[in-house]
Every structure is written in C-alpha cells, then in structure tokens.
C-alpha cells in the first residue's frame, strides 16, 4: 500500500472494467435488466465490474434503478 487510496484503487482495477464511457452507454439497459430481475453480470460483466469500482457511475446506476423500480410500483 502506498498510502494513496486513489492510486491503490487504480492499480487494483478489475481488468474486465470497461470504463465510464462504455458503462454509461449501456447504463439504462443494465438498469432495466436489473429492475426486471435479470442477472446483469452475465450479460455485462465489464459494466458490473466498472460500477463496483466507480462511485459516480455506481451512484448513477443506483439512481436509475430506483427510478425504474418506483415506476413499477
């Protein structure tokens, strides 16, 4: 550990992580799949890896998923 949390996170990034741009391109699809109860990690493992590593993208996903679930009620 270097004592620099951001550097440590970067160095331990999952190689499947697709990055922000690609994740955001399909974020709505992943949220719709998750809201419907489908296993997103099987179809989009790189996006799931990214959402676990990137706080802002994970927050966007959580917000979109919450909005979709509220619509379903």
N, C-alpha and C positions, 0 to 999 in steps of 0.2 A: 504494500500500500504506500502510495506516495504522499498521502495527506491531502491530495487534491481530488475531491469527490467526483468532479466532472470528468477529469482525465481517467480516473479509475473506471467510471461507468462506460466511457467511450472504449477503453481497452478491453472491456468485458462484454461488448455488444454482441448479441447473437448474430452469427453470420447470415442467418435467414432474414434478418431485419431489412425490409425494403426501403426504409427511409420515409420521411414526411411526405414528399410529393406523391409517391406511388400509393402510400397508405390513404392519403386524403382523396385521391382519385376514386377509390372504391369504398370509402368510409360509409357512405349511405347504403351500399349493397350489404356490407358486413353487418351494419346495424339492423337492417331489415331481416337478414337471416337470423341474427341473434334474437330479435324480438319474436320471430316465429318458432324459436326453439331449435334451430338447426345448428350443428357444430361448425362454427366459423373456422376453427383451427384446422379442420380437414381441408377446406377449400382454399383458405387464405392463410397458410401458416406464417408467411413472411409479414403479413399485416398484423397478425396477432402478436408476433414477436416484437414488432415495432410499437404497438400500443402498450405493451408491457414495459417498454424501455423509455418511451417518450411521454412525459407527463402532459404536455399540452395536447398532443394528439389523443391520448387516452381520455383526457377530460372532454374533448370534442365528441369522441365516440360515446362516452357515458351520457352526455347531454342529449345527443341524438337518440340514443337508445331509450332514455327516459321519456323523451317526447313521443316516440313511437308507441311506447307502452301506455302512455296516458291517452293517446288517440284510440287505442284498442279497448279501453275501458268504457 
